[in-house]
Amino acid sequence: MSDLHPSSSLPPLWCQALANTADYQSLFDALSSTIPSSILIVDESLAVVMANRNFLEKSRGTLSAVQGLNLQKVLPSAFRDTPLDQQIREVIRTGKSLQRQKMTYRAPGIALRVYSYSIRQLQFGGQAARAALLVMDDITDLLSLSEEVRRTQLHLASIVESAGDLIISTDAGGRILTWNTAANEATGYSPRETLGRPLAELIAAPQQAEVKACFREIHRSDRRLTAEWPMTCADGKVIPISWHISPMTGSDGSISGVVIVGRNLVEQREMEAQMHQAEKLAALGLVIGGIAHEIRNPLGVSSAAAQLLRRGIGTPELLLECIQKVIGGINRASLIVDSLLRFARPGRIQETTRVDVLEVLRNALMLVAGEASPGTTVQWDTRDLPAAVYAEGVQSLLELVMINLITNAFQAMADGGVLTITVRSDQDILITIHNTGPGISEAQLSKVFDPFFSLRNDSRRSGLGLFVSHSIVQQHGGAIAVRSSLSEGTTFSVRLPRAKSEASPPRPAGSA
């Protein structure tokens, strides 16, 4: 550090002042080794008194080479656009420091550099030797980083402001810090009206306590939360909003704030209502079309028979047949109407009796035995059952359910097969009817209980059998389900409430 000693090129007054300064050596040693800034000491005549190591390294000079030279000769010409000489003299004269000024370095072939500089008055030897301390820092990289940060901030702010969702930030206590444009447009509140207010005040009254509790507990969990809290708008209107709440943590792990994103559900609810209405109209159209098709058939038969009667066909046999067709067509149309009315009034049946389930199955099997193809066998599985198993219900309606299920099973086995009827009794009564037919595809399985749906193109069937059976079982407080495989056949399961008291001796296995 010998080149930091006072040089003989300095005026004697400065040499004496510097030599008499006890802290001079230690001060400049510290500055040279620790401060990354470039430092110059300049006197009133703008002669360089001292320069630190950082400046000398950047200017590729030595202290002896620059000491005593005019500042304009020491600094690169690229800095001469900055009035440093006037500023230094003003600081020395007035004693008022100049802080954080900027100057640019524009040298040919070199990228633009930006420096920050400050000037402060120094005194050596009282008023006899006055000087200024010039501190310069290259802030080009810092400015680039600041600009990048600024662009990032503007980009994020643009995203927040252009988002269609409500984006709100609050402190850990739930007081609003930011309020984006979408929140303004959805609620009518401007940012000025909401900043500093608790978010809970803008939520509809029934959910305000829940919002406050959420913010009280949010510091105990760092996970994201979801909730649906209706918001009260500036005009008093309440709109449904789905919220996603994400706590922000600081460097110490504590909750520093909360980001809340809200999705306005008004349009979604309106769209859902429109879709629901469209689905209802489509279903109604399907039902009406099915009703018209099913009723038209028996009415057509009745009309044809009635026209023959009007023409006075003379044979008693034909006359009787026409009358029977008229009556049969009317009865079938009446049955379709009754089935639809039963479906339209799905309330629980109140007037029930104790119904023997095994008798219901025997009666149903006897009535539809003619539907079975040659080679069809029926197997019973009633192991460990008493002689009679009683359910709470209406016998005629339960027989109709079993008739429909067994008829479908027989028709599914057009080439013959095995029909297995299983009855089990525990808390409820479980009846299963399994056929070994070709099975039902997965796409069709979900439609088997729909009105007018049929797997067979048979004009004699209305497509209401399983539809009505499902409604009847539900009206009995029971449940009906189906499972099927294209390789293993189809099984219908009916669960019915058991009668309150049953007292009969056990029934031998395998008998019905």
C-alpha positions in Angstrom: 0.0 0.0 0.0 3.0 2.3 -0.3 1.4 4.1 -3.4 -1.3 5.3 -1.1 1.1 7.5 0.8 1.1 11.2 0.2 2.9 12.0 -3.1 5.4 14.8 -3.5 3.3 15.9 -6.5 0.7 17.2 -4.1 0.9 20.8 -2.8 2.8 21.0 0.5 -0.3 22.1 2.3 -2.1 18.8 1.3 1.0 16.7 2.1 1.2 18.3 5.6 -2.6 17.8 6.1 -2.6 14.2 5.1 0.6 13.4 7.1 -1.1 15.0 10.2 -4.2 12.8 9.7 -3.6 9.8 12.0 -6.4 7.8 10.5 -5.4 8.3 6.9 -3.5 5.0 6.5 -6.1 2.7 8.2 -9.0 4.5 6.5 -7.7 3.9 3.0 -6.6 0.4 3.7 -10.1 -0.4 4.7 -11.6 1.4 1.8 -9.3 -0.3 -0.7 -10.0 -3.8 0.6 -13.7 -3.8 1.4 -15.6 -1.2 -0.5 -16.5 -2.1 -4.1 -17.1 1.5 -5.1 -14.6 3.7 -6.9 -13.5 6.6 -4.6 -11.7 9.8 -5.4 -10.7 12.7 -3.2 -10.6 16.0 -5.2 -9.6 19.5 -4.0 -11.0 22.9 -4.9 -9.0 23.1 -8.1 -10.4 19.7 -9.1 -6.9 18.0 -8.7 -7.1 14.4 -7.6 -5.7 14.0 -4.1 -6.4 10.3 -3.6 -7.9 7.3 -5.4 -8.7 3.9 -4.0 -7.8 0.6 -5.4 -11.2 -0.1 -7.1 -10.8 3.0 -9.2 -7.2 2.4 -10.0 -8.0 -1.2 -11.1 -10.9 -0.1 -13.4 -8.9 2.8 -14.9 -5.7 0.6 -15.2 -3.6 3.3 -13.5 -1.6 3.9 -10.4 -2.0 6.4 -7.6 1.3 8.2 -8.6 0.1 8.5 -12.1 -3.3 10.2 -11.3 -2.4 12.1 -8.1 -2.4 15.8 -8.8 -4.0 15.6 -12.2 -7.2 17.4 -13.0 -10.3 15.3 -12.7 -11.2 15.8 -16.3 -7.9 14.2 -17.3 -8.4 11.3 -14.9 -12.0 10.4 -15.8 -12.7 8.9 -19.3 -14.0 11.4 -21.8 -17.2 9.4 -21.9 -18.1 10.9 -18.5 -17.6 14.5 -19.7 -21.2 15.1 -20.4 -21.8 15.1 -16.7 -21.0 18.5 -15.0 -19.0 16.9 -12.2 -16.6 19.9 -11.9 -19.4 22.4 -11.2 -21.1 20.0 -8.8 -17.8 19.3 -6.9 -17.1 23.0 -6.5 -20.6 23.6 -5.3 -20.4 20.9 -2.7 -17.0 22.2 -1.4 -18.4 25.7 -1.3 -21.7 25.0 0.4 -21.0 21.8 2.3 -24.2 20.3 1.0 -23.8 16.7 -0.1 -25.0 15.5 -3.5 -26.5 12.0 -3.3 -27.3 9.2 -5.8 -26.9 11.0 -9.1 -26.6 9.1 -12.4 -24.2 9.4 -15.3 -23.7 7.2 -18.3 -20.6 5.8 -19.9 -20.8 5.8 -23.7 -17.6 4.6 -25.2 -17.4 3.4 -28.8 -17.7 -0.4 -29.1 -18.7 -0.8 -25.4 -22.1 -1.4 -24.1 -23.7 1.5 -22.3 -22.9 1.5 -18.6 -24.7 3.5 -15.9 -23.0 4.8 -12.8 -24.4 6.2 -9.6 -22.3 8.8 -7.8 -22.4 10.9 -4.6 -20.3 13.9 -3.6 -19.5 14.9 0.0 -17.4 17.6 1.4 -14.1 16.8 3.2 -11.8 19.1 5.2 -8.1 18.6 6.1 -6.4 21.1 8.4 -9.4 23.2 9.1 -10.4 25.7 6.4 -7.0 25.7 4.8 -7.4 22.5 2.7 -11.0 21.7 1.6 -11.9 18.8 -0.7 -14.7 16.6 -1.9 -15.2 12.8 -1.7 -16.5 11.4 -5.0 -18.0 7.9 -4.7 -19.0 6.1 -7.9 -20.8 2.7 -8.4 -21.5 0.8 -11.6 -25.3 0.1 -11.3 -25.9 -1.2 -14.9 -26.6 -4.7 -13.8 -28.7 -3.6 -10.9 -30.8 -1.4 -13.2 -31.2 -4.3 -15.6 -32.4 -6.5 -12.7 -34.7 -3.7 -11.5 -36.1 -3.3 -15.0 -36.7 -7.1 -15.3 -38.4 -7.1 -11.9 -40.5 -4.1 -13.0 -41.5 -5.9 -16.2 -42.3 -9.1 -14.2 -44.4 -7.0 -11.8 -46.3 -5.4 -14.7 -46.8 -8.7 -16.4 -48.2 -10.2 -13.2 -50.4 -7.2 -12.6 -51.6 -7.4 -16.2 -52.5 -11.1 -15.7 -54.4 -10.3 -12.4 -56.2 -7.4 -14.0 -57.2 -9.2 -17.2 -58.3 -12.4 -15.4 -62.0 -13.2 -15.5 -62.0 -14.5 -11.9 -62.1 -12.4 -8.8 -58.5 -12.2 -7.5 -58.2 -10.7 -4.0 -55.3 -10.6 -1.6 -55.7 -10.0 2.2 -53.4 -9.9 5.2 -53.4 -12.8 7.6 -56.4 -11.4 9.4 -58.6 -11.2 6.3 -58.4 -7.4 5.5 -58.3 -6.7 1.8 -55.0 -5.5 0.3 -55.7 -5.8 -3.5 -58.9 -6.0 -5.5 -58.8 -6.7 -9.2 -61.0 -5.4 -12.1 -63.1 -8.6 -12.2 -64.0 -8.2 -8.6 -65.0 -4.6 -9.3 -67.1 -5.6 -12.2 -68.8 -8.5 -10.4 -69.7 -6.7 -7.2 -69.7 -3.0 -8.1 -67.2 -2.2 -5.4 -64.1 -0.2 -6.4 -60.7 -0.9 -5.0 -60.9 2.3 -3.0 -64.1 1.1 -1.3 -62.7 -2.3 -0.3 -59.0 -1.7 0.7 -58.6 -2.3 4.4 -62.0 -3.8 4.9 -62.4 -7.3 6.2 -63.5 -9.7 3.4 -66.1 -11.1 5.8 -68.1 -7.8 5.6 -68.7 -8.4 1.9 -69.9 -11.9 2.2 -73.6 -12.6 2.7 -74.6 -12.6 6.4 -75.3 -16.3 6.9 -71.7 -17.2 5.9 -69.8 -14.3 7.6 -69.1 -16.3 10.7 -67.7 -19.1 8.6 -65.4 -16.6 6.8 -64.1 -15.2 10.0 -63.5 -18.7 11.4 -61.5 -19.6 8.2 -59.1 -16.7 8.7 -58.7 -17.4 12.4 -57.7 -21.0 11.6 -55.7 -20.4 8.5 -52.4 -20.0 10.3 -52.8 -23.6 11.6 -52.8 -25.1 8.1 -50.8 -24.3 4.9 -53.1 -26.2 2.6 -55.4 -24.6 0.1 -59.1 -24.4 1.0 -62.2 -24.2 -1.1 -65.6 -22.8 -0.1 -68.7 -21.4 -1.6 -69.6 -18.1 0.0 -72.3 -15.8 -1.6 -71.1 -12.2 -1.9 -73.3 -9.1 -1.3 -72.8 -6.6 -4.2 -72.8 -2.8 -3.9 -76.5 -2.8 -5.1 -77.5 -5.3 -2.5 -77.7 -8.2 -4.9 -76.3 -11.6 -3.7 -74.3 -13.6 -6.2 -72.9 -17.2 -5.7 -69.1 -17.4 -5.8 -66.8 -20.4 -5.4 -63.6 -19.5 -3.6 -60.1 -21.0 -3.6 -58.1 -19.7 -0.6 -54.2 -20.1 -0.6 -52.2 -18.8 2.4 -48.8 -17.1 1.6 -45.9 -17.9 4.0 -43.0 -15.6 4.8 -39.3 -16.6 5.2 -39.9 -17.5 8.8 -42.8 -19.9 7.8 -45.5 -17.6 9.3 -48.6 -16.7 7.3 -47.9 -13.3 5.7 -51.1 -13.0 3.6 -53.8 -14.8 1.7 -54.6 -15.0 -2.0 -58.2 -15.6 -2.7 -59.5 -16.5 -6.2 -63.3 -16.4 -6.7 -65.3 -17.9 -9.6 -68.6 -16.1 -10.3 -71.2 -18.9 -10.6 -74.1 -16.8 -11.9 -73.6 -17.7 -15.5 -72.8 -21.3 -14.6 -76.0 -21.6 -12.6 -78.0 -20.1 -15.4 -76.5 -22.5 -17.9 -77.1 -25.5 -15.5 -80.7 -24.4 -15.2 -81.1 -24.2 -19.0 -79.5 -27.6 -19.4 -81.7 -29.1 -16.7 -84.8 -27.6 -18.4 -83.6 -28.9 -21.8 -83.1 -32.4 -20.2 -86.6 -32.3 -18.7 -88.1 -31.3 -22.1 -86.2 -34.0 -23.8 -87.4 -36.6 -21.3 -90.9 -35.3 -21.6 -90.8 -35.6 -25.3 -89.5 -39.1 -25.1 -92.3 -40.1 -22.7 -95.0 -38.4 -24.8 -93.7 -40.1 -27.9 -93.7 -43.5 -26.1 -97.2 -42.9 -24.8 -98.5 -41.9 -28.2 -97.0 -45.0 -29.8 -98.2 -47.4 -27.1 -101.7 -46.1 -26.9 -102.1 -45.8 -30.6 -101.7 -49.6 -31.1 -104.6 -50.7 -28.8 -106.7 -47.8 -30.0 -106.1 -48.9 -33.6 -107.2 -52.4 -32.9 -110.3 -51.2 -31.0 -111.2 -48.8 -33.9 -110.9 -51.6 -36.5 -113.1 -53.9 -34.4 -115.6 -51.2 -33.8 -115.9 -50.5 -37.6 -116.6 -54.1 -38.2 -119.3 -54.0 -35.5 -120.9 -50.9 -37.2 -121.1 -52.8 -40.5 -123.1 -55.4 -38.8 -121.0 -58.5 -39.4 -123.5 -61.3 -38.8 -121.6 -64.3 -37.5 -121.8 -64.6 -33.7 -118.2 -65.7 -33.5 -116.8 -62.7 -35.3 -119.1 -60.4 -33.4 -117.7 -61.8 -30.1 -114.2 -61.5 -31.3 -114.7 -57.8 -32.2 -116.2 -57.1 -28.8 -113.3 -58.8 -27.1 -110.7 -56.8 -29.2 -112.5 -53.6 -28.3 -112.5 -54.4 -24.6 -108.9 -55.7 -24.8 -107.6 -52.6 -26.5 -109.4 -50.3 -24.0 -108.0 -52.4 -21.1 -104.5 -52.2 -22.5 -104.7 -48.4 -22.9 -106.0 -48.2 -19.4 -103.1 -50.3 -18.1 -100.6 -47.9 -19.7 -102.3 -44.9 -18.2 -102.5 -46.5 -14.8 -98.8 -47.4 -15.0 -97.9 -43.8 -15.9 -100.0 -42.5 -13.0 -98.3 -44.8 -10.6 -95.0 -43.5 -11.7 -96.1 -39.9 -11.5 -97.2 -40.5 -7.9 -94.2 -42.3 -6.4 -95.2 -41.8 -2.7 -94.8 -44.7 -0.3 -97.8 -47.1 -0.3 -99.6 -46.8 3.0 -102.2 -49.6 3.0 -100.1 -52.8 3.1 -100.7 -56.3 4.3 -98.5 -59.3 5.1 -97.8 -60.9 1.7 -96.4 -64.4 1.3 -93.4 -63.9 -1.0 -93.2 -67.6 -2.1 -96.8 -67.6 -3.0 -96.3 -64.4 -5.1 -93.5 -66.1 -7.0 -95.5 -69.3 -7.6 -98.5 -67.3 -8.9 -96.3 -65.2 -11.2 -94.4 -68.3 -12.5 -97.7 -70.0 -13.2 -99.1 -67.0 -15.1 -96.1 -66.6 -17.4 -95.1 -70.2 -17.9 -96.3 -70.0 -21.5 -93.5 -67.5 -22.3 -90.8 -70.1 -21.6 -89.1 -71.6 -24.7 -88.7 -75.4 -24.9 -85.6 -76.6 -23.0 -86.1 -74.0 -20.3 -85.8 -75.2 -16.7 -86.6 -73.4 -13.4 -84.5 -73.9 -10.3 -85.5 -72.8 -6.8 -83.1 -71.9 -4.0 -85.0 -71.4 -0.8 -82.6 -73.0 1.7 -83.1 -72.3 5.4 -86.4 -70.5 4.8 -89.6 -71.0 6.7 -92.7 -72.4 5.0 -93.8 -68.8 4.4 -91.8 -65.6 4.1 -93.8 -62.5 4.6 -93.2 -59.0 3.2 -95.0 -55.8 3.8 -96.8 -54.8 0.7 -99.7 -55.2 -1.8 -99.8 -58.7 -3.2 -101.3 -57.8 -6.7 -98.6 -55.2 -7.2 -95.7 -57.4 -6.1 -97.1 -60.2 -8.4 -96.9 -57.7 -11.3 -93.3 -57.0 -10.5 -92.4 -60.7 -10.5 -94.4 -61.3 -13.6 -92.4 -58.6 -15.4 -89.1 -59.9 -14.2 -89.8 -63.6 -15.0 -91.3 -62.8 -18.4 -88.2 -60.8 -19.3 -86.0 -63.7 -18.1 -87.9 -66.2 -20.3 -87.8 -64.0 -23.3 -84.1 -63.5 -22.9 -83.6 -67.3 -23.2 -85.2 -67.7 -26.6 -83.2 -70.9 -27.2 -83.8 -72.3 -23.7 -81.8 -72.0 -20.6 -81.9 -72.0 -16.8 -84.0 -69.6 -14.6 -82.8 -69.6 -11.0 -85.0 -68.0 -8.3 -83.3 -67.4 -5.0 -85.0 -66.1 -1.8 -83.1 -65.0 1.3 -84.5 -63.5 4.5 -82.6 -61.5 7.1 -83.4 -57.9 8.0 -85.1 -57.6 4.6 -86.2 -60.1 2.0 -83.9 -60.5 -1.0 -85.3 -62.1 -4.2 -82.9 -62.7 -7.1 -84.0 -63.9 -10.6 -81.1 -65.0 -12.8 -81.3 -66.1 -16.4 -78.6 -67.7 -18.6 -79.5 -65.6 -21.6 -77.0 -63.6 -23.7 -76.8 -60.8 -21.2 -77.1 -57.0 -21.6 -74.3 -54.7 -22.8 -73.0 -52.0 -20.4 -74.4 -49.2 -22.6 -77.9 -50.7 -22.4 -77.8 -51.8 -18.8 -78.2 -48.2 -17.5 -81.4 -47.8 -19.6 -83.3 -51.0 -18.6 -85.5 -49.1 -16.1 -86.3 -46.2 -18.5 -89.8 -45.9 -19.8 -90.5 -47.5 -23.2 -87.0 -49.0 -23.4 -86.9 -52.6 -24.7 -84.2 -54.9 -25.9 -86.7 -56.7 -28.2 -88.6 -55.5 -31.2 -91.9 -56.9 -30.1 -95.1 -54.9 -30.7 -96.9 -56.8 -28.0 -94.6 -55.3 -25.3 -95.1 -51.7 -24.2 -91.5 -51.2 -22.8 -93.1 -50.2 -19.4 -92.6 -53.5 -17.5 -89.3 -52.8 -15.8 -90.2 -49.1 -15.6 -93.4 -49.9 -13.6 -91.7 -52.6 -11.6 -89.0 -50.2 -10.4 -91.6 -47.7 -9.4 -93.7 -50.3 -7.5 -90.6 -51.6 -5.5 -89.7 -48.1 -4.5 -93.3 -47.4 -3.4 -92.9 -50.4 -1.1 -89.8 -48.9 0.5 -87.6 -51.5 -1.3 -84.9 -51.4 -4.0 -84.4 -53.1 -7.3 -81.0 -53.5 -9.1 -79.6 -55.4 -12.1 -76.2 -56.8 -13.0 -75.4 -58.5 -16.3 -72.5 -59.9 -18.3 -72.5 -60.8 -21.9 -71.1 -64.2 -21.0 -72.9 -65.0 -17.8 -76.5 -63.8 -18.2 -78.5 -61.3 -16.2 -79.6 -61.1 -12.6 -82.3 -58.9 -11.2 -82.3 -58.3 -7.4 -85.4 -57.1 -5.4 -85.1 -56.2 -1.8 -88.4 -55.8 0.1 -89.1 -54.9 3.8 -90.0 -57.9 5.8 -93.3 -58.1 7.7 -93.1 -57.3 11.4 -93.9 -60.9 12.6 -93.2 -64.2 10.9 -93.7 -67.6 12.7 -93.6 -70.7 10.6 -91.6 -73.9 10.8 -88.5 -74.2 8.5 -89.0 -75.2 4.9 -87.1 -78.2 3.4 -84.3 -77.1 1.0 -85.1 -77.2 -2.7 -88.9 -77.0 -2.4 -91.1 -74.1 -3.3 
